[in-house]
Amino acid sequence: MEFAKALVDNKHNTETSRNSYQITMFQGDPPHEPYFITIDNRGQVIIGPNKKTVATYVVGELEILI
């Protein structure tokens, strides 16, 4: 978990926004099988193969807490 957080904090290389919320991500390779890592507002690591799905999960968590 600490490794994933370090990648997002120090090596983030992509961003997206969902419902006007900016989400910083780390995208890993290979290009034919990318994966995306981000941290939600609870400090939990989210890893998935699809950027949109990962971002939607983060925004969904935010909407629950607001």
PDB file with SEQRES, HELIX, SHEET and CRYST1 records, atoms N, CA, C and O in Angstrom:
SEQRES   1 A   66  MET GLU PHE ALA LYS ALA LEU VAL ASP ASN LYS HIS ASN          
SEQRES   2 A   66  THR GLU THR SER ARG ASN SER TYR GLN ILE THR MET PHE          
SEQRES   3 A   66  GLN GLY ASP PRO PRO HIS GLU PRO TYR PHE ILE THR ILE          
SEQRES   4 A   66  ASP ASN ARG GLY GLN VAL ILE ILE GLY PRO ASN LYS LYS          
SEQRES   5 A   66  THR VAL ALA THR TYR VAL VAL GLY GLU LEU GLU ILE LEU          
SEQRES   6 A   66  ILE                                                          
HELIX    1 AA1 GLU A    2  LYS A   11  1                                  10    
HELIX    2 AA2 LYS A   51  LEU A   65  1                                  15    
SHEET    1 AA1 4 THR A  14  ARG A  18  0                                        
SHEET    2 AA1 4 TYR A  21  GLY A  28 -1                                        
SHEET    3 AA1 4 TYR A  35  ILE A  39 -1                                        
SHEET    4 AA1 4 VAL A  45  GLY A  48 -1                                        
CRYST1    1.000    1.000    1.000  90.00  90.00  90.00 P 1           1          
ATOM      1  N   MET A   1       0.821  -1.186   0.000  1.00  0.00           N  
ATOM      2  CA  MET A   1       0.000   0.000   0.000  1.00  0.00           C  
ATOM      3  C   MET A   1       0.874   1.262   0.000  1.00  0.00           C  
ATOM      4  O   MET A   1       0.572   2.219  -0.713  1.00  0.00           O  
ATOM      5  N   GLU A   2       1.936   1.271   0.780  1.00  0.00           N  
ATOM      6  CA  GLU A   2       2.823   2.433   0.812  1.00  0.00           C  
ATOM      7  C   GLU A   2       3.484   2.659  -0.546  1.00  0.00           C  
ATOM      8  O   GLU A   2       3.700   3.797  -0.961  1.00  0.00           O  
ATOM      9  N   PHE A   3       3.800   1.565  -1.228  1.00  0.00           N  
ATOM     10  CA  PHE A   3       4.411   1.674  -2.548  1.00  0.00           C  
ATOM     11  C   PHE A   3       3.457   2.340  -3.533  1.00  0.00           C  
ATOM     12  O   PHE A   3       3.862   3.214  -4.300  1.00  0.00           O  
ATOM     13  N   ALA A   4       2.196   1.929  -3.512  1.00  0.00           N  
ATOM     14  CA  ALA A   4       1.189   2.510  -4.409  1.00  0.00           C  
ATOM     15  C   ALA A   4       0.991   3.990  -4.101  1.00  0.00           C  
ATOM     16  O   ALA A   4       0.876   4.801  -5.019  1.00  0.00           O  
ATOM     17  N   LYS A   5       0.951   4.349  -2.823  1.00  0.00           N  
ATOM     18  CA  LYS A   5       0.800   5.760  -2.448  1.00  0.00           C  
ATOM     19  C   LYS A   5       1.991   6.573  -2.912  1.00  0.00           C  
ATOM     20  O   LYS A   5       1.830   7.705  -3.369  1.00  0.00           O  
ATOM     21  N   ALA A   6       3.187   6.011  -2.800  1.00  0.00           N  
ATOM     22  CA  ALA A   6       4.392   6.716  -3.247  1.00  0.00           C  
ATOM     23  C   ALA A   6       4.352   6.952  -4.759  1.00  0.00           C  
ATOM     24  O   ALA A   6       4.761   8.014  -5.229  1.00  0.00           O  
ATOM     25  N   LEU A   7       3.866   5.979  -5.516  1.00  0.00           N  
ATOM     26  CA  LEU A   7       3.755   6.159  -6.968  1.00  0.00           C  
ATOM     27  C   LEU A   7       2.824   7.315  -7.304  1.00  0.00           C  
ATOM     28  O   LEU A   7       3.143   8.147  -8.153  1.00  0.00           O  
ATOM     29  N   VAL A   8       1.675   7.366  -6.640  1.00  0.00           N  
ATOM     30  CA  VAL A   8       0.708   8.430  -6.921  1.00  0.00           C  
ATOM     31  C   VAL A   8       1.266   9.784  -6.475  1.00  0.00           C  
ATOM     32  O   VAL A   8       1.158  10.772  -7.203  1.00  0.00           O  
ATOM     33  N   ASP A   9       1.858   9.828  -5.284  1.00  0.00           N  
ATOM     34  CA  ASP A   9       2.366  11.089  -4.745  1.00  0.00           C  
ATOM     35  C   ASP A   9       3.566  11.625  -5.513  1.00  0.00           C  
ATOM     36  O   ASP A   9       3.656  12.827  -5.761  1.00  0.00           O  
ATOM     37  N   ASN A  10       4.486  10.743  -5.890  1.00  0.00           N  
ATOM     38  CA  ASN A  10       5.757  11.187  -6.458  1.00  0.00           C  
ATOM     39  C   ASN A  10       5.909  10.984  -7.958  1.00  0.00           C  
ATOM     40  O   ASN A  10       6.708  11.670  -8.595  1.00  0.00           O  
ATOM     41  N   LYS A  11       5.167  10.071  -8.519  1.00  0.00           N  
ATOM     42  CA  LYS A  11       5.360   9.730  -9.932  1.00  0.00           C  
ATOM     43  C   LYS A  11       4.078   9.841 -10.750  1.00  0.00           C  
ATOM     44  O   LYS A  11       3.999   9.284 -11.844  1.00  0.00           O  
ATOM     45  N   HIS A  12       3.062  10.560 -10.233  1.00  0.00           N  
ATOM     46  CA  HIS A  12       1.805  10.630 -10.990  1.00  0.00           C  
ATOM     47  C   HIS A  12       2.084  11.148 -12.399  1.00  0.00           C  
ATOM     48  O   HIS A  12       2.877  12.069 -12.597  1.00  0.00           O  
ATOM     49  N   ASN A  13       1.420  10.539 -13.356  1.00  0.00           N  
ATOM     50  CA  ASN A  13       1.681  10.892 -14.750  1.00  0.00           C  
ATOM     51  C   ASN A  13       0.412  11.057 -15.567  1.00  0.00           C  
ATOM     52  O   ASN A  13       0.465  11.171 -16.792  1.00  0.00           O  
ATOM     53  N   THR A  14      -0.716  11.070 -14.898  1.00  0.00           N  
ATOM     54  CA  THR A  14      -1.972  11.323 -15.606  1.00  0.00           C  
ATOM     55  C   THR A  14      -2.988  11.909 -14.633  1.00  0.00           C  
ATOM     56  O   THR A  14      -2.911  11.690 -13.424  1.00  0.00           O  
ATOM     57  N   GLU A  15      -3.921  12.642 -15.169  1.00  0.00           N  
ATOM     58  CA  GLU A  15      -4.998  13.223 -14.375  1.00  0.00           C  
ATOM     59  C   GLU A  15      -6.294  13.079 -15.138  1.00  0.00           C  
ATOM     60  O   GLU A  15      -6.302  12.947 -16.362  1.00  0.00           O  
ATOM     61  N   THR A  16      -7.369  13.105 -14.414  1.00  0.00           N  
ATOM     62  CA  THR A  16      -8.693  13.109 -15.018  1.00  0.00           C  
ATOM     63  C   THR A  16      -9.613  13.878 -14.087  1.00  0.00           C  
ATOM     64  O   THR A  16      -9.250  14.169 -12.948  1.00  0.00           O  
ATOM     65  N   SER A  17     -10.781  14.200 -14.559  1.00  0.00           N  
ATOM     66  CA  SER A  17     -11.748  14.844 -13.670  1.00  0.00           C  
ATOM     67  C   SER A  17     -13.100  14.163 -13.853  1.00  0.00           C  
ATOM     68  O   SER A  17     -13.483  13.790 -14.962  1.00  0.00           O  
ATOM     69  N   ARG A  18     -13.794  14.016 -12.765  1.00  0.00           N  
ATOM     70  CA  ARG A  18     -15.139  13.446 -12.759  1.00  0.00           C  
ATOM     71  C   ARG A  18     -15.995  14.356 -11.908  1.00  0.00           C  
ATOM     72  O   ARG A  18     -15.651  14.627 -10.757  1.00  0.00           O  
ATOM     73  N   ASN A  19     -17.091  14.829 -12.440  1.00  0.00           N  
ATOM     74  CA  ASN A  19     -17.989  15.744 -11.725  1.00  0.00           C  
ATOM     75  C   ASN A  19     -17.225  16.929 -11.143  1.00  0.00           C  
ATOM     76  O   ASN A  19     -17.457  17.324 -10.000  1.00  0.00           O  
ATOM     77  N   SER A  20     -16.326  17.487 -11.924  1.00  0.00           N  
ATOM     78  CA  SER A  20     -15.514  18.655 -11.567  1.00  0.00           C  
ATOM     79  C   SER A  20     -14.524  18.385 -10.436  1.00  0.00           C  
ATOM     80  O   SER A  20     -13.988  19.331  -9.859  1.00  0.00           O  
ATOM     81  N   TYR A  21     -14.273  17.138 -10.110  1.00  0.00           N  
ATOM     82  CA  TYR A  21     -13.291  16.779  -9.083  1.00  0.00           C  
ATOM     83  C   TYR A  21     -12.040  16.262  -9.773  1.00  0.00           C  
ATOM     84  O   TYR A  21     -12.098  15.273 -10.503  1.00  0.00           O  
ATOM     85  N   GLN A  22     -10.902  16.924  -9.549  1.00  0.00           N  
ATOM     86  CA  GLN A  22      -9.641  16.548 -10.182  1.00  0.00           C  
ATOM     87  C   GLN A  22      -9.036  15.334  -9.481  1.00  0.00           C  
ATOM     88  O   GLN A  22      -8.904  15.330  -8.257  1.00  0.00           O  
ATOM     89  N   ILE A  23      -8.670  14.313 -10.239  1.00  0.00           N  
ATOM     90  CA  ILE A  23      -8.118  13.076  -9.697  1.00  0.00           C  
ATOM     91  C   ILE A  23      -6.752  12.837 -10.322  1.00  0.00           C  
ATOM     92  O   ILE A  23      -6.622  12.722 -11.541  1.00  0.00           O  
ATOM     93  N   THR A  24      -5.742  12.764  -9.476  1.00  0.00           N  
ATOM     94  CA  THR A  24      -4.377  12.482  -9.908  1.00  0.00           C  
ATOM     95  C   THR A  24      -4.154  10.977  -9.860  1.00  0.00           C  
ATOM     96  O   THR A  24      -4.532  10.312  -8.895  1.00  0.00           O  
ATOM     97  N   MET A  25      -3.532  10.448 -10.915  1.00  0.00           N  
ATOM     98  CA  MET A  25      -3.316   9.002 -11.014  1.00  0.00           C  
ATOM     99  C   MET A  25      -1.911   8.694 -11.486  1.00  0.00           C  
ATOM    100  O   MET A  25      -1.232   9.527 -12.086  1.00  0.00           O  
ATOM    101  N   PHE A  26      -1.497   7.469 -11.197  1.00  0.00           N  
ATOM    102  CA  PHE A  26      -0.298   6.910 -11.805  1.00  0.00           C  
ATOM    103  C   PHE A  26      -0.760   5.866 -12.807  1.00  0.00           C  
ATOM    104  O   PHE A  26      -1.539   4.975 -12.468  1.00  0.00           O  
ATOM    105  N   GLN A  27      -0.282   5.974 -14.041  1.00  0.00           N  
ATOM    106  CA  GLN A  27      -0.600   4.982 -15.067  1.00  0.00           C  
ATOM    107  C   GLN A  27       0.638   4.148 -15.319  1.00  0.00           C  
ATOM    108  O   GLN A  27       1.704   4.679 -15.630  1.00  0.00           O  
ATOM    109  N   GLY A  28       0.492   2.835 -15.181  1.00  0.00           N  
ATOM    110  CA  GLY A  28       1.595   1.922 -15.459  1.00  0.00           C  
ATOM    111  C   GLY A  28       1.414   1.255 -16.796  1.00  0.00           C  
ATOM    112  O   GLY A  28       0.340   1.315 -17.395  1.00  0.00           O  
ATOM    113  N   ASP A  29       2.463   0.623 -17.260  1.00  0.00           N  
ATOM    114  CA  ASP A  29       2.470  -0.031 -18.563  1.00  0.00           C  
ATOM    115  C   ASP A  29       2.461  -1.531 -18.371  1.00  0.00           C  
ATOM    116  O   ASP A  29       2.471  -1.972 -17.222  1.00  0.00           O  
ATOM    117  N   PRO A  30       2.443  -2.311 -19.364  1.00  0.00           N  
ATOM    118  CA  PRO A  30       2.639  -2.057 -20.783  1.00  0.00           C  
ATOM    119  C   PRO A  30       1.414  -1.392 -21.424  1.00  0.00           C  
ATOM    120  O   PRO A  30       0.308  -1.492 -20.893  1.00  0.00           O  
ATOM    121  N   PRO A  31       1.604  -0.726 -22.546  1.00  0.00           N  
ATOM    122  CA  PRO A  31       0.518   0.027 -23.175  1.00  0.00           C  
ATOM    123  C   PRO A  31      -0.712  -0.810 -23.530  1.00  0.00           C  
ATOM    124  O   PRO A  31      -1.828  -0.291 -23.521  1.00  0.00           O  
ATOM    125  N   HIS A  32      -0.531  -2.069 -23.835  1.00  0.00           N  
ATOM    126  CA  HIS A  32      -1.677  -2.908 -24.194  1.00  0.00           C  
ATOM    127  C   HIS A  32      -2.430  -3.414 -22.959  1.00  0.00           C  
ATOM    128  O   HIS A  32      -3.525  -3.961 -23.089  1.00  0.00           O  
ATOM    129  N   GLU A  33      -1.855  -3.237 -21.763  1.00  0.00           N  
ATOM    130  CA  GLU A  33      -2.501  -3.661 -20.518  1.00  0.00           C  
ATOM    131  C   GLU A  33      -2.233  -2.619 -19.435  1.00  0.00           C  
ATOM    132  O   GLU A  33      -1.569  -2.928 -18.445  1.00  0.00           O  
ATOM    133  N   PRO A  34      -2.730  -1.399 -19.597  1.00  0.00           N  
ATOM    134  CA  PRO A  34      -2.429  -0.363 -18.605  1.00  0.00           C  
ATOM    135  C   PRO A  34      -3.155  -0.620 -17.287  1.00  0.00           C  
ATOM    136  O   PRO A  34      -4.160  -1.330 -17.238  1.00  0.00           O  
ATOM    137  N   TYR A  35      -2.630  -0.036 -16.239  1.00  0.00           N  
ATOM    138  CA  TYR A  35      -3.329  -0.035 -14.963  1.00  0.00           C  
ATOM    139  C   TYR A  35      -3.225   1.361 -14.381  1.00  0.00           C  
ATOM    140  O   TYR A  35      -2.274   2.089 -14.665  1.00  0.00           O  
ATOM    141  N   PHE A  36      -4.192   1.732 -13.575  1.00  0.00           N  
ATOM    142  CA  PHE A  36      -4.272   3.057 -12.996  1.00  0.00           C  
ATOM    143  C   PHE A  36      -4.343   2.936 -11.480  1.00  0.00           C  
ATOM    144  O   PHE A  36      -5.062   2.091 -10.946  1.00  0.00           O  
ATOM    145  N   ILE A  37      -3.594   3.785 -10.798  1.00  0.00           N  
ATOM    146  CA  ILE A  37      -3.570   3.797  -9.341  1.00  0.00           C  
ATOM    147  C   ILE A  37      -3.917   5.199  -8.875  1.00  0.00           C  
ATOM    148  O   ILE A  37      -3.385   6.177  -9.400  1.00  0.00           O  
ATOM    149  N   THR A  38      -4.804   5.306  -7.896  1.00  0.00           N  
ATOM    150  CA  THR A  38      -5.111   6.591  -7.274  1.00  0.00           C  
ATOM    151  C   THR A  38      -5.464   6.356  -5.809  1.00  0.00           C  
ATOM    152  O   THR A  38      -5.597   5.215  -5.365  1.00  0.00           O  
ATOM    153  N   ILE A  39      -5.609   7.429  -5.081  1.00  0.00           N  
ATOM    154  CA  ILE A  39      -5.931   7.381  -3.658  1.00  0.00           C  
ATOM    155  C   ILE A  39      -7.271   8.090  -3.458  1.00  0.00           C  
ATOM    156  O   ILE A  39      -7.461   9.205  -3.945  1.00  0.00           O  
ATOM    157  N   ASP A  40      -8.198   7.451  -2.745  1.00  0.00           N  
ATOM    158  CA  ASP A  40      -9.476   8.115  -2.507  1.00  0.00           C  
ATOM    159  C   ASP A  40      -9.372   9.037  -1.292  1.00  0.00           C  
ATOM    160  O   ASP A  40      -8.314   9.128  -0.669  1.00  0.00           O  
ATOM    161  N   ASN A  41     -10.455   9.714  -0.959  1.00  0.00           N  
ATOM    162  CA  ASN A  41     -10.423  10.704   0.113  1.00  0.00           C  
ATOM    163  C   ASN A  41     -10.272  10.072   1.492  1.00  0.00           C  
ATOM    164  O   ASN A  41     -10.067  10.790   2.471  1.00  0.00           O  
ATOM    165  N   ARG A  42     -10.365   8.767   1.594  1.00  0.00           N  
ATOM    166  CA  ARG A  42     -10.138   8.062   2.864  1.00  0.00           C  
ATOM    167  C   ARG A  42      -8.712   7.551   2.969  1.00  0.00           C  
ATOM    168  O   ARG A  42      -8.346   6.928   3.966  1.00  0.00           O  
ATOM    169  N   GLY A  43      -7.899   7.808   1.944  1.00  0.00           N  
ATOM    170  CA  GLY A  43      -6.527   7.328   1.934  1.00  0.00           C  
ATOM    171  C   GLY A  43      -6.382   5.901   1.436  1.00  0.00           C  
ATOM    172  O   GLY A  43      -5.316   5.298   1.566  1.00  0.00           O  
ATOM    173  N   GLN A  44      -7.456   5.356   0.863  1.00  0.00           N  
ATOM    174  CA  GLN A  44      -7.418   3.996   0.347  1.00  0.00           C  
ATOM    175  C   GLN A  44      -6.896   3.987  -1.076  1.00  0.00           C  
ATOM    176  O   GLN A  44      -7.210   4.870  -1.873  1.00  0.00           O  
ATOM    177  N   VAL A  45      -6.100   2.985  -1.381  1.00  0.00           N  
ATOM    178  CA  VAL A  45      -5.547   2.826  -2.722  1.00  0.00           C  
ATOM    179  C   VAL A  45      -6.580   2.154  -3.614  1.00  0.00           C  
ATOM    180  O   VAL A  45      -7.203   1.164  -3.229  1.00  0.00           O  
ATOM    181  N   ILE A  46      -6.753   2.705  -4.808  1.00  0.00           N  
ATOM    182  CA  ILE A  46      -7.654   2.121  -5.800  1.00  0.00           C  
ATOM    183  C   ILE A  46      -6.816   1.813  -7.035  1.00  0.00           C  
ATOM    184  O   ILE A  46      -6.144   2.690  -7.579  1.00  0.00           O  
ATOM    185  N   ILE A  47      -6.864   0.572  -7.464  1.00  0.00           N  
ATOM    186  CA  ILE A  47      -6.111   0.124  -8.633  1.00  0.00           C  
ATOM    187  C   ILE A  47      -7.086  -0.548  -9.590  1.00  0.00           C  
ATOM    188  O   ILE A  47      -7.893  -1.382  -9.180  1.00  0.00           O  
ATOM    189  N   GLY A  48      -7.008  -0.186 -10.848  1.00  0.00           N  
ATOM    190  CA  GLY A  48      -7.888  -0.806 -11.832  1.00  0.00           C  
ATOM    191  C   GLY A  48      -7.324  -0.683 -13.232  1.00  0.00           C  
ATOM    192  O   GLY A  48      -6.434   0.129 -13.482  1.00  0.00           O  
ATOM    193  N   PRO A  49      -7.845  -1.493 -14.149  1.00  0.00           N  
ATOM    194  CA  PRO A  49      -7.348  -1.488 -15.523  1.00  0.00           C  
ATOM    195  C   PRO A  49      -7.984  -0.412 -16.405  1.00  0.00           C  
ATOM    196  O   PRO A  49      -7.590  -0.252 -17.560  1.00  0.00           O  
ATOM    197  N   ASN A  50      -8.955   0.320 -15.880  1.00  0.00           N  
ATOM    198  CA  ASN A  50      -9.689   1.285 -16.683  1.00  0.00           C  
ATOM    199  C   ASN A  50      -9.731   2.626 -15.959  1.00  0.00           C  
ATOM    200  O   ASN A  50     -10.217   2.711 -14.831  1.00  0.00           O  
ATOM    201  N   LYS A  51      -9.226   3.667 -16.600  1.00  0.00           N  
ATOM    202  CA  LYS A  51      -9.153   4.999 -15.997  1.00  0.00           C  
ATOM    203  C   LYS A  51     -10.522   5.512 -15.568  1.00  0.00           C  
ATOM    204  O   LYS A  51     -10.665   6.057 -14.473  1.00  0.00           O  
ATOM    205  N   LYS A  52     -11.523   5.341 -16.415  1.00  0.00           N  
ATOM    206  CA  LYS A  52     -12.869   5.844 -16.114  1.00  0.00           C  
ATOM    207  C   LYS A  52     -13.462   5.124 -14.898  1.00  0.00           C  
ATOM    208  O   LYS A  52     -14.074   5.760 -14.039  1.00  0.00           O  
ATOM    209  N   THR A  53     -13.285   3.812 -14.823  1.00  0.00           N  
ATOM    210  CA  THR A  53     -13.820   3.048 -13.707  1.00  0.00           C  
ATOM    211  C   THR A  53     -13.163   3.460 -12.397  1.00  0.00           C  
ATOM    212  O   THR A  53     -13.846   3.614 -11.384  1.00  0.00           O  
ATOM    213  N   VAL A  54     -11.852   3.638 -12.407  1.00  0.00           N  
ATOM    214  CA  VAL A  54     -11.128   4.059 -11.206  1.00  0.00           C  
ATOM    215  C   VAL A  54     -11.611   5.434 -10.765  1.00  0.00           C  
ATOM    216  O   VAL A  54     -11.876   5.644  -9.581  1.00  0.00           O  
ATOM    217  N   ALA A  55     -11.730   6.374 -11.703  1.00  0.00           N  
ATOM    218  CA  ALA A  55     -12.190   7.722 -11.372  1.00  0.00           C  
ATOM    219  C   ALA A  55     -13.622   7.716 -10.863  1.00  0.00           C  
ATOM    220  O   ALA A  55     -13.945   8.447  -9.926  1.00  0.00           O  
ATOM    221  N   THR A  56     -14.476   6.915 -11.453  1.00  0.00           N  
ATOM    222  CA  THR A  56     -15.868   6.830 -11.017  1.00  0.00           C  
ATOM    223  C   THR A  56     -15.955   6.296  -9.599  1.00  0.00           C  
ATOM    224  O   THR A  56     -16.779   6.763  -8.812  1.00  0.00           O  
ATOM    225  N   TYR A  57     -15.126   5.334  -9.265  1.00  0.00           N  
ATOM    226  CA  TYR A  57     -15.116   4.792  -7.914  1.00  0.00           C  
ATOM    227  C   TYR A  57     -14.746   5.882  -6.913  1.00  0.00           C  
ATOM    228  O   TYR A  57     -15.384   5.993  -5.866  1.00  0.00           O  
ATOM    229  N   VAL A  58     -13.734   6.683  -7.212  1.00  0.00           N  
ATOM    230  CA  VAL A  58     -13.311   7.757  -6.307  1.00  0.00           C  
ATOM    231  C   VAL A  58     -14.442   8.778  -6.130  1.00  0.00           C  
ATOM    232  O   VAL A  58     -14.751   9.170  -5.004  1.00  0.00           O  
ATOM    233  N   VAL A  59     -15.042   9.196  -7.206  1.00  0.00           N  
ATOM    234  CA  VAL A  59     -16.118  10.186  -7.130  1.00  0.00           C  
ATOM    235  C   VAL A  59     -17.324   9.610  -6.396  1.00  0.00           C  
ATOM    236  O   VAL A  59     -17.981  10.319  -5.634  1.00  0.00           O  
ATOM    237  N   GLY A  60     -17.615   8.347  -6.616  1.00  0.00           N  
ATOM    238  CA  GLY A  60     -18.703   7.704  -5.899  1.00  0.00           C  
ATOM    239  C   GLY A  60     -18.465   7.715  -4.400  1.00  0.00           C  
ATOM    240  O   GLY A  60     -19.396   7.948  -3.628  1.00  0.00           O  
ATOM    241  N   GLU A  61     -17.233   7.466  -3.977  1.00  0.00           N  
ATOM    242  CA  GLU A  61     -16.886   7.511  -2.559  1.00  0.00           C  
ATOM    243  C   GLU A  61     -17.054   8.934  -2.024  1.00  0.00           C  
ATOM    244  O   GLU A  61     -17.529   9.118  -0.903  1.00  0.00           O  
ATOM    245  N   LEU A  62     -16.675   9.929  -2.801  1.00  0.00           N  
ATOM    246  CA  LEU A  62     -16.793  11.316  -2.359  1.00  0.00           C  
ATOM    247  C   LEU A  62     -18.245  11.706  -2.181  1.00  0.00           C  
ATOM    248  O   LEU A  62     -18.594  12.375  -1.208  1.00  0.00           O  
ATOM    249  N   GLU A  63     -19.098  11.296  -3.110  1.00  0.00           N  
ATOM    250  CA  GLU A  63     -20.508  11.651  -3.031  1.00  0.00           C  
ATOM    251  C   GLU A  63     -21.172  11.059  -1.803  1.00  0.00           C  
ATOM    252  O   GLU A  63     -22.081  11.663  -1.235  1.00  0.00           O  
ATOM    253  N   ILE A  64     -20.728   9.888  -1.391  1.00  0.00           N  
ATOM    254  CA  ILE A  64     -21.281   9.245  -0.189  1.00  0.00           C  
ATOM    255  C   ILE A  64     -20.924  10.074   1.055  1.00  0.00           C  
ATOM    256  O   ILE A  64     -21.742  10.217   1.964  1.00  0.00           O  
ATOM    257  N   LEU A  65     -19.724  10.607   1.088  1.00  0.00           N  
ATOM    258  CA  LEU A  65     -19.245  11.311   2.278  1.00  0.00           C  
ATOM    259  C   LEU A  65     -19.708  12.753   2.362  1.00  0.00           C  
ATOM    260  O   LEU A  65     -19.697  13.335   3.446  1.00  0.00           O  
ATOM    261  N   ILE A  66     -20.110  13.339   1.261  1.00  0.00           N  
ATOM    262  CA  ILE A  66     -20.488  14.764   1.264  1.00  0.00           C  
ATOM    263  C   ILE A  66     -21.927  14.945   1.686  1.00  0.00           C  
ATOM    264  O   ILE A  66     -22.415  16.074   1.746  1.00  0.00           O  
TER     265      ILE A  66                                                      
END                                                                             
